Each structure stands twice: as C-alpha cells, then as structure tokens.
Amino acid sequence: MTTIRDQESKVMVLHIALCVLIFALTVPGCQQQKQQEVGLAVAPEAATVSVASDYAARAIDAAGGLDAWSKTRALRLDCVVTLYQPDDSYYLSQQSYQVYPWSNSIRISAAEPQGAILWQLSGGQFDVLEGGSRIDELSEVVPGRCLAEAILNIATAPARFLDTSAQYVRQDSAVKIQGQWYYPIDRQLESEIGSGQHMAKAVFYQNRDSSLIDLLQIGCADTGRSLAVRGYDYDEVEKGGPLVPTRIEVFTADSAGGSQTRLVKIDCNKAAAAK
C-alpha cells in the first residue's frame, strides 16, 4: 500500500526534476544572451579615435567630450514611456535601454502584463529576441524598429559622427526650426549593413548656439514616414561621463524637420555607464 509519505516523496522528486529541467533550459539561453551583450559592449582605444570635422568635434565636446565617449562601452537608461495611440488614448510602459555607442546597437526590454519583450537593433539588423507579436501591440504608430532607431541615434549622436560606415555632410547655412537655429547634417550611407539591412536615412540637426545635436529627422521604413526626434534636459550619466537626454520625444515630421504630432514621450529616471 502506498503511504502518504511515499506520495510526498514522489512529488518532491518530480518537483526537483522539474526545477532541474527548467534550469537546464534557462541557463544556456541566459549565457548566450550575456555573451551577445558582451560582444556589443566594445570601446575603441582613445588614441586611435580621430574626429574628421570641426562640427563633429564641437558636437562631441558639447555632449561630454571625446574622452568620456571613448571610455563608454554601454549606456543603460531606465525610462517610463508614454505611447500615444491613434484614438487619442495612451499606453504607459516601463522600458530599459541598453545602448552600445561603438557597435551602433541598442537593446530594448519591457516587462509588460502579457509577458516580457526584448528587441535589438545592431548594425542595421533588427531582431525580436523575446515577445514576438507583442512588440506591435505596444504602439500602433511607431514600430519597434523605428523606435529603436530613434533612441539609438539621439542618445549616441556624438558617437555616430565617428562611424566609418557612413559619411556626414553639414550644410553651410543654418535653418530655423520652431524658434531655434540649426545646421542640418546629412548622413550618407556608404554600404549595406548586415543581411542587406540599411541604417535609416537621417538628418542630424546641430544647435547653432550650443553645438549639441538635440534634434534629428529619421526615416521609418516600416511606415514610409519621417520622424522628428528631440532630446531634452541633457545630463551627465555620471561625473565626467557623456551627456545624454533625460527626455526624448518622437513626433511626425514635416519636410523641414519640424515636429508635428507627438507619438512617443520617454522620461528616463536612471542612467548608468559601463566602461
């Protein structure tokens, strides 16, 4: 006859076996993800970094300086994201951004009620690593890839000018956009990047007074429209570190780079740098 103690022993054995199985399935995936993150978190030797133009040097100096950027392998931003929907409602999401300035990459993670979501843009290649179709539920107006492009480029604008896969050409004349004067800087792509994917077409706008790149216009291939991306309230990630925007807003853009309808608001309450 099977006793209660025997049944409890069997249940305990099954529970232990299940835990071992879950651990065996989970750990390799976590290790692989960690290895991928380490591969993205690279930084150049400061002595090997050269700035090709005066305007790029001024933009880098305005955002903390070349030394601060060349030492930063990754930036982590923890943010509250407001996603505005077509029916005038909005959706709040707590998101973390792992930004890799020197590998032109970003990982975005969100813990949603329906489950975790993780997506990555690296060297022009976009991948949903976790969450599948749930990524499209976050926002009907800014697809995941376009949001990643917007955040990556506005947060790491100084490092983008040192990216050898593209050329940057600044226009001689400043333009006035919503009361501010800017020098437009066109990004001209030189080659395809990763599996035939391209970096998004973009125009960076350098503030004439501060030299900061706090506005850009970027193409969203998924919608066929251009987005205006603005950075506000720049602050040091740490003492002596690079300056990044603590608020980012994404709008529909007019032909002159101006902002129209606000689509996304991102407020970052915590930032850290990895060296």
N, C-alpha and C positions, 0 to 999 in steps of 0.2 A: 504494500500500500504506500502511495506517495504521501509524504508528510508535508505539512506547511513549510517546514524548514527546507525540505528538498525543493519545493516550488520556489521559495525565496532565493535559494542558491542558483537555480536555473535562470531566474530573472536577472540576478546580479551578473551572471556570466554573459548573458545576452546583452545586457547594458554595457558591460566592459567591452565586448566585441564590437558593438555599435560605435562606441566612442573611439576605439582604435581605428575603425574603418573611416570615420569622419575625419580623424586626424591625418590619416594616410592620404586621403583625397584632398584635404585642405592645404597642408603644409607645402607640397610641391608647387601648387598654384601661387601661394604667398611668396615662396622663394623665387619663383620665376618673375613675379611682378616686382619684387625688390631688386633683382638683378637688372631688369629693364630700367628701373628708376635710376640705378647707379650708372648705367650706360648713358643716360641722358644728362646726368649731373656732371658736366665737364666744364673746365675753365681753361683759358689759354695762359701761357706764360706771359706775364705782364710785359717783359722785354720784347716779345715778338709782336705785340699789338701796335699797329700803326693806324693813325687816323688820316684819311685821304683828303679831307677838305676842312676849311676853316669853319664852315657852318656846322659840320658834324662835330668838330671839337667843341664848339660853343654849346651845342645841344647836350653833349656828354657832360661838360662842366656844369651846366645848369641842373643836371639830374644827379649830381653827386660826385662826378669826376671819373676819369678813366681808371684810376687805381681801385676805387670802390667797385666798379662794374667788373673789372678783370678778375677780381678776387671772389666774385659771387657765382657759385655753381648753380644755385637754385634759390628761388623765392617761394615762400608759402604764404598765401593770403587766405584768411578765413572771412567769409563775407555773407551778408544777407542780401539776397537777390529778389528784386521785385520785377516780375514778368507781366507786362500789360497785354491783355488779350483783346481780340477784335471787338468783343461785345462790351468793352469798357470796364470789364472786371479785371482783377489782377490776381496773380498767384505768388505767394512767398516761398522761397526756397533757401535753405541753408547750404552753402556750397564752399568747398575748399579748392583752391587753385594752386597746383604745384607747377611753377613756371621755371623753365630752363632757358636762360637768355642765350647761351652759347651753342645750344643744339637746336635752337629755333623750335622749341617744343613746349607743350602745356598739357597737363592732366587735370581734368575737372571731375570732382566727385561730389555726389549729393546723396544724402540719406533721406529718401522720400518714403511716405507711408506705404507705398506699393512695393518698396524694396530699394536697394542701393543701385545707383547709376554711376558708371565710370566711363569717361570717354577721353580720347587722346588725339592731339594733333601734333605730328612730329615731322619736320622737314617737308611739309605739304601733304603728308599722308594722314587721313582721318580714319580712326577706328573706334568703334564702341566696344569697350572691353567688358562691360557688365551692364545689364539693364535692358539691352535690346530695344524693343519698340517703345519702352517707357521714356526714352530720351525725347521723342517727338511730342509727348504729352506735356512736357514742361512749358513749351511755348509754341504757339501756332504761327508766330510772326518772325522769330529768329531761330532758324535751325541750329542744331548743336555745333556743326562745323563752323558756321558763321559767327556764333558767339565765341567759340574758341579763338578764331582768327582775330576778332575784335579785341579780346582781353590780352592775348599774347602780344599783339603789335603795339597797343597803347601802353602796356606795362613795361615793355622792353624796347621802346623806340630807340634809345641811345645805342643799344647793342645791335639793333637791326642795321644801323649805318656801317657796321663793321662786318656784315655778312657778305662774303665773297660770291655768293650765288646770285646776287643782284647788284645792279648799279643804281645810284641815286643821283638825280639831277635837279638842282634847285633853280627855280625861276628867278630872274633878276628883279622883277617888280613884285612888291607886296600887294596883297588883296585884302579888302576889308570884309570880314565875316562877322555879322552880328555885333558890330561895335569894336571889334578887335582887328588889328593888322597882323597878317601872316604872310610868310614866304612859303609858297607851295613847293614841295619836294616830291617829284615823281619817282616811284620805284619801277625800274625797268628790269624785267626778269631776263636772265641770260640762258637758262636751261631748264629742262624739266626736272622735277624732283620726285624721286620715289614713286615707282609704279605708274609713271605717266601723269602724276598729280602735279598741279602747279600751286605755288603760293598765290594768294588772292592779289588781284590788282589793287594798288593802294596809292594814295597821295597823302604824304605827311605834311602837316602844317606847323611851321616853326614860328612861335610868337615873336614878333619883331622886337618887343621890349625886353622880354625875359630870356629869349632863345630856347625856351622849353618847347618840346613837342607835346602839346596838350590837346591836339585835335588831329584826327585823320579821317579820310574818306576811304572806305574799303568795299570792294565788290563782294556780294554774296551770290555765289554761283547757283546755289540751291533755289533762290527766288528770282534771280536776274535783276535784282535791285542793288543800289548802293546804300551803304550805311554810313552815317556820321557817328564817330566815336569820340567822346570827350572825357578827358581826365581832369579831376578837380582835387584841391586840397592835398598837394604833394607833400610827402613827409619821408624822413629817413626811416628805412626799415630797422636800422639800429644806428648807434652813434658812429659816424664816419662811414656809413653804408650808403648804398644808392637810394635815390628818391623815387618813390612810386606813388601813383594816385591812390588816395584812400576812398575816392568815389569815382565810379565810371558810369557813364550814361551812353546808351545807344539809341540813335534816332534814325528815322528815314532821312535821306539826304537829298537836297536839291542839286542842280547841276553845278552850282558854285561852291559846293561843300558845306553849305549851311544846314542847320538842324531843322527838322520839321516835327513829325510826330514822335514822341518818346515811346520807345519799345521796351527798354530794359533799364533798370537802375540798380547799381551794385554798390553797397556800402560795406567796406572792409573794416572790421574792428580789431583785427590782429594780423600782424605780419612778422615774418622771420626770414633770415637768410642762412644759407648753407655755404660754407667756404671750403 
